[in-house]
Amino acid sequence: MSELKIVATIVAKSEFQNDLEKTFQIVVDETRREAGNILYELHQDTNNPLKYIILETWQLQEAIDMHNESVHFKAFVNAIEGKVKSLTVDVIRKIY
């Protein structure tokens, strides 16, 4: 099976932007240490500074499953609750 990629797009509520950036940094730093993680990067949209994109690359689905159960990821989910306008998560794989 090929690597899996995740594109998570988060639009912050403006009053929580600074808090969220700190929260993002924690989850990025912790996730980069996880087994099975190849890439975990936080990006900010150049046209909308409230829009963040997390680009992830994982070796296997099992690594994603372990990540989703990790203490730091669950803390991240709780920390962003009520502070975002929208959140979308797409799991993709390269086909060509």
C-alpha positions as CSV (number, residue, x, y, z in Angstrom):
1,M,0.0,0.0,0.0
2,S,1.2,3.5,-0.8
3,E,1.7,6.3,1.6
4,L,-1.4,8.2,2.7
5,K,-1.7,12.0,2.8
6,I,-4.1,14.1,4.8
7,V,-5.1,17.7,4.0
8,A,-6.7,19.3,6.9
9,T,-8.1,22.8,6.3
10,I,-9.1,24.9,9.4
11,V,-10.6,28.4,9.3
12,A,-10.2,30.1,12.7
13,K,-12.5,32.5,14.3
14,S,-10.6,35.8,14.4
15,E,-10.8,36.2,18.2
16,F,-9.0,32.9,18.7
17,Q,-6.3,33.1,16.0
18,N,-3.4,33.7,18.4
19,D,-4.5,30.9,20.7
20,L,-5.0,28.5,17.8
21,E,-1.5,29.2,16.4
22,K,0.0,28.1,19.7
23,T,-2.2,25.0,19.7
24,F,-1.2,24.2,16.2
25,Q,2.5,24.4,17.0
26,I,2.1,21.9,19.9
27,V,0.3,19.3,17.8
28,V,2.8,19.7,14.9
29,D,5.8,19.3,17.2
30,E,4.3,16.2,18.9
31,T,3.1,14.6,15.8
32,R,6.4,14.9,14.0
33,R,7.8,12.5,16.7
34,E,5.3,9.8,16.0
35,A,6.2,6.5,14.4
36,G,4.8,6.3,10.9
37,N,4.7,10.0,10.3
38,I,6.7,11.2,7.3
39,L,5.6,14.8,7.1
40,Y,3.4,17.1,9.2
41,E,3.4,20.8,8.2
42,L,1.3,23.8,9.1
43,H,0.6,26.4,6.4
44,Q,-1.3,29.6,6.3
45,D,-3.3,30.9,3.3
46,T,-1.7,34.0,1.8
47,N,-5.1,35.5,1.0
48,N,-6.9,34.6,4.2
49,P,-4.7,34.6,7.3
50,L,-7.5,32.8,9.3
51,K,-7.2,29.8,7.0
52,Y,-4.7,27.1,8.0
53,I,-3.8,24.0,6.1
54,I,-2.0,21.0,7.7
55,L,-0.3,18.8,5.2
56,E,0.4,15.3,6.5
57,T,2.1,12.2,5.0
58,W,1.8,8.8,6.8
59,Q,3.4,5.5,6.0
60,L,0.3,3.4,6.8
61,Q,-3.4,3.8,7.9
62,E,-2.4,2.2,11.2
63,A,-0.1,5.2,11.9
64,I,-3.0,7.6,11.3
65,D,-5.2,5.5,13.6
66,M,-2.6,5.6,16.3
67,H,-2.2,9.4,15.8
68,N,-5.9,9.9,16.1
69,E,-5.8,8.1,19.5
70,S,-2.8,10.0,20.8
71,V,-3.0,12.2,23.9
72,H,-1.7,15.3,22.1
73,F,-4.1,14.9,19.1
74,K,-7.1,14.5,21.4
75,A,-6.0,17.5,23.4
76,F,-5.7,19.4,20.1
77,V,-9.3,18.4,19.1
78,N,-10.6,19.6,22.5
79,A,-8.5,22.9,22.3
80,I,-9.9,24.0,18.9
81,E,-13.6,23.2,19.8
82,G,-15.6,26.3,19.4
83,K,-12.7,28.3,18.1
84,V,-13.0,27.5,14.4
85,K,-15.4,28.5,11.7
86,S,-14.8,25.3,9.7
87,L,-12.7,22.2,9.5
88,T,-12.4,19.7,6.7
89,V,-10.2,16.7,6.5
90,D,-9.4,14.8,3.3
91,V,-7.4,11.6,3.3
92,I,-5.8,11.1,-0.1
93,R,-3.4,8.7,-1.9
94,K,-1.4,9.2,-5.0
95,I,-2.7,7.2,-7.9
96,Y,-0.3,8.5,-10.6
